Amino acid sequence: MSQAKTLPPVAKSRAPLTLFDASLVWPAMADAFVKLDPRTQARSPVMFVVYVGSILTTLMYFQSLGDPAAADSGFILAVSVWLWFTVLFANFAEALAEGRSKAQAASLRGLKQTVMAKKLDTPKHGTGWLPVPGADLRKGHTILVEAGDVIPIDGEVIEGVASVDESAITGESAPVIRESGGDFSAVTGGTRVLSDWLVVRVAVNPGETFLDRMISMVEGAKRQKTPNEIALTILLVALTIVFLVVTVSLLPFSMFGVAAAGAGKPVSVTVLIALLVCLIPTTIGALLSSIGVAGMSRMMGANVIATSGRAVEAAGDVDVLLLDKTGTITLGNRQAAGFFPAPGVTEQQLADVAQLASLADETPEGRSIVVLAKQRFNIRERDMGTLKAVFIPFSANTRMSGVDIGERQVRKGAADSVRKHVEALGLPYPAEMARLVDDVSRRGSTPLAVVDAGRVMGVVELKDIVKGGIKERFAELRRMGIKTVMITGDNKLTAAAIAAEAGVDDFLAEATPEDKLKLIRDYQSQGRLVAMTGDGTNDAPALAQADVAVAMNSGTQAAKEAGNMVDLDSNPTKLLEIVEIGKQMLMTRGSLTTFSIANDIAKYFAIIPAAFVGTYPQLKALDVMNLSSPDSAIMSAVIFNALIIIVLIPLALKGVRYRAIGAAALLRRNILIYGVGGIVLPFIGIKLIDMLLSALNLV
């Protein structure tokens, strides 16, 4: 039998790139010139106006060289150069953001390997297999993957259980267990089996793997515009058109003023172009694309793959979070916390029987019952072989497990299931049991009833531990106006107690897939955006319906295809971080838009008086900045307009600092910091540049 051949795995670099890493800056500088292609510039209407203005002033400069009567060619050249810098700085910001995505895509592409797969003739372990190139596998084929093998392509485990090293994909060194059935059956191409073996049914065709989709998502991020971004672009275009019309009308207005006064000189076309560039929202126009790409990059940095910028933006608009209780709000492994005997039964008797029913139970709950009985009453494990006990595994139909020792049946399970079991035997069920079950449920624990040969022994309390700090996280979300809803299969009493302890706003108990879907649709019918996580096939309908659907990488293929995000770490609490990243992107865009528009107000007071003072000397009264000369005022504004883009690039890429405050408070804060700051900063910056130009006699 042939042995599968694999190339050595490519280690995935996890060293974070700094904001202005040399490996990003130099390619971005080169790309800034490549992006001068008119087809590229046309994608941003605001910057396209600056681009056209740069071309016009350049042509006017060359024209002035051959015309002795023309205006000062040096001034025209200086304006032209700084307009080109404005375009190049905007291109650099976008290229720098894209460079981070390209680096991530290159890192992912390095994971792709040429792997020889073991294709099975029959989909069962122990049958013959043939070596075939991984590229020849097709959806529906069955392969064998053994210890040391690299999984050649995405698939679903249909037989076997094995530990798998997924560090190449997730960056986490701890291996994970993959097994047939359940919600941990999906395997990803490029990961390595560490122990045992798996029979895998191929789930995709080559070129359609999760790794391929990750690469295309990252590479395609820079070309996708979200609805809010499109709406903002329309607003910027409208403002640009308004200022364009106003600026064009100023030339005849200036010429008329000169003719009427019989003195002065009309404003030049160069000054009008500079005026237009400074008044249109160039700051946000230059940074808008980089903000969106950076948002995708931050999501990738959190080990979350988003299918598009739309998904990231939707995360920022979410106002309802649906969270599974187990593993998200609680630690997930319920532990036995106490024994509560039925009338006529001692606590030690209950502990003895509960331990007996749990000796062969390898679940965390079962093991905790054995340990608690040892700790409380020093009850030692018994030899199941000597007792000739037959272990009865848990069944979803009976909702019970236990052991049979001869004719003696020992069972533990859900209280209602145990009651039906006892009543089916024709034996009495103590009324006191209902109170015991309710008491345990009200404390947020899970009651586990125990019965020995038809005699009800009592209740074991299984306590689900709420994660530390989760209540504070929910309080932050509440301040942001986000409603949290816990989803659980527990009964209503248990769910209510856990919900109160965790601090969620609402809960859905005894949830079925249909219940989840209905709940999401109900919220959406109220105009709300809903986010949820899931990992199982039964979660797929709800994931497909949710506005932000985060599928776990460890989950089934159906769940990953239904979601619009995939969490590589398979951490359900990542949903909270995803919402924060989405909101940070929206906050960044809103803050810089506020700053850009406020900026234009200040530049208006710098340029308008200077540009038209030759026509209307009365405008000198509006020169509140007392700039050196009209030419200096215009040059200072143009230079500031270009330099502020470079200054704001780190903010656009890193994002505005996330703060868990409500929308109204956030609006007030943004207006105060970025609105007022956007007005004050240009006055200071333009004045300083004016003083420098004057000191150097450049104007």
Secondary structure, DSSP 8 states (H G I E B T S, - for coil): -----B------------TT-HHHHHHHHHHHHHTTSHHHHTTSHHHHHHHHHHHHHHHHHHHHHT-TTSS-HHHHHHHHHHHHHHHHHHHHHHHHHHHHHHHHHHHHHTT---BEEEEESSSSTTS-EEEEEGGG--TT-EEEEETT-B--S-EEEEE-EEEEE-HHHH---S-EEEESSTT--EE-TT-EE-SSEEEEEE-S-TT-SHHHHHHHHHHHGGG---HHHHHHHHHHHHHHHHHHHHHHHHHHHHHHHHHHHT-S----HHHHHHHHHHHS-HHHHHHHHHHHHHHHHHHHHTTEEES-HHHHHHHHH--EEEEETBTTTB-S--EEEEEEE-TT--HHHHHHHHHHHHTT--SHHHHHHHHHHHHHH------HHHHTEEEE---TTT-EEEEEETTEEEEEE-HHHHHHHHHHTT----THHHHHHHHHHHTT-EEEEEEETTEEEEEEEEE--B-TTHHHHHHHHHHTT-EEEEE-SS-HHHHHHHHHHHT-SEEE-S--HHHHHHHHHHHHHTT--EEEEE-SGGGHHHHHHSSEEEEETTS-HHHHHH-SEEETT--TTHHHHHHHHHHHHHHHHHHHHHHHHHHHHHHHHHHHHHHHTTT-GGGGGG-TT--S-HHHHHHHHHHHHHHHHHHHHHHHHH-S------HHHHHHHHIIIIIHHHHHHHHHHHHHHHHHHHHTT--
